[in-house]
Amino acid sequence: MPVLFLIIVGAAAGFVATRIMKLETDVLTTIAIGVLGAVIGGLVLRFLIALTGIAAGFVGAVLGAVLLIWLWRIYVK
């Protein structure tokens, strides 16, 4: 069940992050960006801030996805 929740939150976070960063991607790439962003954001938030709850996880996922898109634009393109 946690994996399904991660995919759902990742898809939503990826969607929000790709819109914030004005990046046009397909559905699978958006989900992948969101899931990886959720992992990155979750790790960063756990180390930096002691927040709890679903809202904090979603914010962390969006921030992580935005960071991932930014790094991708800097180093890949």
N, CA, C and O of each residue as an XYZ file, in Angstrom:
308
protein
N       0.800     -1.206      0.000
C       0.000      0.000      0.000
C       0.844      1.274      0.000
O       0.469      2.238     -0.666
N       1.978      1.318      0.726
C       2.796      2.531      0.681
C       3.325      2.827     -0.723
O       3.489      3.993     -1.082
N       3.593      1.798     -1.518
C       4.094      2.024     -2.878
C       3.013      2.683     -3.723
O       3.300      3.599     -4.494
N       1.773      2.226     -3.584
C       0.652      2.816     -4.315
C       0.467      4.277     -3.904
O       0.232      5.143     -4.747
N       0.574      4.539     -2.611
C       0.452      5.915     -2.114
C       1.574      6.790     -2.675
O       1.340      7.941     -3.041
N       2.801      6.240     -2.743
C       3.932      6.982     -3.290
C       3.695      7.311     -4.761
O       4.017      8.414     -5.204
N       3.142      6.380     -5.519
C       2.861      6.632     -6.935
C       1.789      7.700     -7.102
O       1.911      8.573     -7.962
N       0.747      7.638     -6.293
C      -0.338      8.621     -6.385
C       0.165     10.017     -6.005
O      -0.083     10.987     -6.721
N       0.868     10.112     -4.886
C       1.413     11.412     -4.463
C       2.454     11.883     -5.470
O       2.517     13.070     -5.791
N       3.273     10.957     -5.971
C       4.283     11.307     -6.962
C       3.674     11.833     -8.241
O       4.182     12.790     -8.825
N       2.584     11.214     -8.687
C       1.910     11.690     -9.899
C       1.380     13.106     -9.705
O       1.535     13.961    -10.577
N       0.758     13.346     -8.560
C       0.231     14.689     -8.283
C       1.367     15.699     -8.144
O       1.286     16.801     -8.686
N       2.417     15.333     -7.429
C       3.546     16.238     -7.246
C       4.265     16.490     -8.563
O       4.681     17.616     -8.836
N       4.413     15.462     -9.373
C       5.042     15.628    -10.678
C       4.244     16.547    -11.571
O       4.809     17.369    -12.292
N       2.917     16.409    -11.525
C       2.055     17.283    -12.311
C       2.233     18.734    -11.893
O       2.409     19.614    -12.736
N       2.187     18.979    -10.586
C       2.337     20.345    -10.075
C       3.729     20.880    -10.418
O       3.864     22.023    -10.853
N       4.763     20.057    -10.225
C       6.139     20.511    -10.477
C       6.372     20.812    -11.953
O       7.032     21.796    -12.286
N       5.832     19.967    -12.851
C       6.032     20.224    -14.278
C       5.292     21.484    -14.711
O       5.737     22.168    -15.632
N       4.180     21.802    -14.070
C       3.477     23.037    -14.393
C       4.221     24.253    -13.844
O       4.289     25.291    -14.503
N       4.781     24.123    -12.631
C       5.542     25.218    -12.051
C       6.764     25.522    -12.908
O       7.088     26.685    -13.149
N       7.442     24.468    -13.367
C       8.671     24.628    -14.147
C       8.411     24.752    -15.650
O       9.351     24.852    -16.439
N       7.132     24.746    -16.042
C       6.736     24.872    -17.455
C       7.450     23.847    -18.336
O       8.079     24.190    -19.336
N       7.333     22.574    -17.934
C       7.956     21.468    -18.636
C       6.855     20.568    -19.191
O       5.983     20.120    -18.446
N       6.892     20.306    -20.481
C       5.905     19.432    -21.120
C       6.464     18.017    -21.192
O       7.443     17.770    -21.896
N       5.845     17.086    -20.465
C       6.283     15.697    -20.464
C       5.081     14.788    -20.623
O       3.936     15.218    -20.487
N       5.360     13.508    -20.918
C       4.271     12.535    -20.989
C       3.918     12.078    -19.566
O       4.562     12.472    -18.594
N       2.897     11.251    -19.473
C       2.373     10.845    -18.164
C       3.410     10.051    -17.369
O       3.598     10.313    -16.181
N       4.078      9.097    -17.993
C       5.045      8.271    -17.270
C       6.234      9.092    -16.768
O       6.717      8.873    -15.658
N       6.700     10.026    -17.576
C       7.799     10.887    -17.151
C       7.362     11.790    -16.006
O       8.132     12.026    -15.075
N       6.136     12.294    -16.066
C       5.604     13.129    -14.990
C       5.537     12.343    -13.688
O       5.905     12.857    -12.632
N       5.067     11.095    -13.758
C       4.985     10.253    -12.562
C       6.386      9.960    -12.032
O       6.623     10.019    -10.825
N       7.318      9.643    -12.941
C       8.690      9.355    -12.516
C       9.328     10.566    -11.851
O       9.998     10.437    -10.826
N       9.120     11.734    -12.429
C       9.649     12.967    -11.824
C       9.049     13.155    -10.431
O       9.759     13.492     -9.483
N       7.757     12.940    -10.313
C       7.099     13.115     -9.021
C       7.558     12.118     -7.974
O       7.783     12.485     -6.821
N       7.702     10.842     -8.371
C       8.137      9.815     -7.420
C       9.575     10.076     -6.980
O       9.876     10.026     -5.788
N      10.461     10.353     -7.930
C      11.845     10.669     -7.567
C      11.916     11.948     -6.743
O      12.697     12.048     -5.796
N      11.091     12.924     -7.115
C      11.028     14.158     -6.335
C      10.519     13.917     -4.928
O      10.977     14.552     -3.977
N       9.566     12.995     -4.794
C       9.041     12.662     -3.464
C      10.122     12.020     -2.607
O      10.233     12.306     -1.415
N      10.911     11.160     -3.215
C      12.003     10.527     -2.471
C      13.037     11.572     -2.055
O      13.453     11.617     -0.897
N      13.446     12.409     -3.006
C      14.432     13.457     -2.711
C      13.881     14.435     -1.674
O      14.542     14.744     -0.683
N      12.670     14.912     -1.915
C      12.065     15.874     -0.991
C      11.831     15.286      0.386
O      12.012     15.967      1.396
N      11.429     14.021      0.432
C      11.207     13.367      1.717
C      12.489     13.253      2.520
O      12.496     13.489      3.728
N      13.573     12.892      1.849
C      14.857     12.801      2.542
C      15.322     14.163      3.035
O      15.800     14.301      4.161
N      15.173     15.174      2.172
C      15.596     16.527      2.557
C      14.771     17.031      3.737
O      15.318     17.577      4.695
N      13.456     16.846      3.663
C      12.609     17.329      4.758
C      12.863     16.589      6.063
O      12.792     17.182      7.140
N      13.157     15.297      5.970
C      13.435     14.548      7.202
C      14.718     15.026      7.868
O      14.818     15.044      9.095
N      15.690     15.409      7.063
C      16.944     15.872      7.639
C      16.864     17.322      8.096
O      17.484     17.675      9.099
N      16.130     18.164      7.401
C      16.122     19.592      7.707
C      15.027     20.003      8.681
O      15.255     20.810      9.582
N      13.845     19.446      8.495
C      12.698     19.909      9.284
C      11.958     18.696      9.841
O      11.801     17.695      9.143
N      11.516     18.772     11.051
C      10.770     17.688     11.669
C       9.273     17.940     11.486
O       8.563     18.238     12.447
N       8.797     17.815     10.227
C       7.378     18.003      9.930
C       6.701     16.651      9.811
O       7.339     15.665      9.441
N       5.426     16.596     10.119
C       4.674     15.358      9.979
C       3.392     15.630      9.209
O       2.970     16.779      9.070
N       2.790     14.588      8.722
C       1.507     14.694      8.052
C       1.608     14.586      6.542
O       2.688     14.715      5.965
N       0.471     14.348      5.915
C       0.393     14.179      4.469
C       0.714     15.479      3.748
O       1.366     15.454      2.705
N       0.274     16.604      4.275
C       0.516     17.895      3.619
C       2.014     18.184      3.528
O       2.489     18.675      2.504
N       2.748     17.888      4.576
C       4.194     18.103      4.554
C       4.853     17.180      3.541
O       5.797     17.583      2.862
N       4.371     15.949      3.429
C       4.904     15.009      2.442
C       4.652     15.486      1.028
O       5.520     15.358      0.164
N       3.478     16.031      0.783
C       3.157     16.535     -0.556
C       4.008     17.746     -0.893
O       4.510     17.860     -2.012
N       4.174     18.644      0.054
C       5.023     19.824     -0.172
C       6.454     19.380     -0.449
O       7.108     19.913     -1.346
N       6.936     18.425      0.304
C       8.275     17.902      0.079
C       8.410     17.240     -1.274
O       9.441     17.368     -1.934
N       7.362     16.524     -1.695
C       7.388     15.882     -3.006
C       7.440     16.909     -4.127
O       8.188     16.738     -5.090
N       6.661     17.963     -4.015
C       6.673     19.013     -5.037
C       8.025     19.711     -5.063
O       8.576     19.943     -6.139
N       8.563     20.045     -3.909
C       9.864     20.707     -3.856
C      10.959     19.805     -4.416
O      11.843     20.271     -5.134
N      10.903     18.529     -4.091
C      11.888     17.593     -4.625
C      11.782     17.443     -6.127
O      12.798     17.364     -6.818
N      10.550     17.403     -6.645
C      10.353     17.293     -8.089
C      10.833     18.548     -8.805
O      11.431     18.457     -9.877
N      10.580     19.708     -8.232
C      11.061     20.965     -8.825
C      12.589     20.978     -8.828
O      13.202     21.391     -9.813
N      13.202     20.534     -7.744
C      14.657     20.449     -7.679
C      15.198     19.491     -8.738
O      16.195     19.787     -9.397
N      14.544     18.348     -8.899
C      14.974     17.378     -9.898
C      14.877     17.949    -11.309
O      15.795     17.763    -12.108
N      13.794     18.633    -11.630
C      13.642     19.258    -12.949
C      14.719     20.314    -13.153
O      15.302     20.399    -14.234
N      14.989     21.112    -12.142
C      16.010     22.145    -12.250
C      17.386     21.532    -12.508
O      18.123     21.997    -13.377
N      17.731     20.482    -11.746
C      19.012     19.817    -11.956
C      19.097     19.189    -13.343
O      20.145     19.230    -13.986
N      17.999     18.613    -13.795
C      17.961     17.987    -15.118
C      18.197     19.032    -16.208
O      18.942     18.793    -17.158
N      17.558     20.187    -16.059
C      17.744     21.264    -17.052
C      19.179     21.782    -17.045
O      19.717     22.118    -18.101
N      19.794     21.849    -15.894
C      21.149     22.369    -15.775
C      22.171     21.381    -16.365
O      23.048     21.787    -17.127
N      22.064     20.102    -16.019
C      23.114     19.147    -16.345
C      22.846     18.290    -17.572
O      23.799     17.778    -18.161
N      21.595     18.108    -17.987
C      21.305     17.245    -19.127
C      21.201     18.038    -20.416
O      21.684     17.585    -21.454
N      20.596     19.187    -20.379
C      20.410     19.964    -21.607
C      21.486     20.988    -21.788
O      21.477     21.726    -22.773
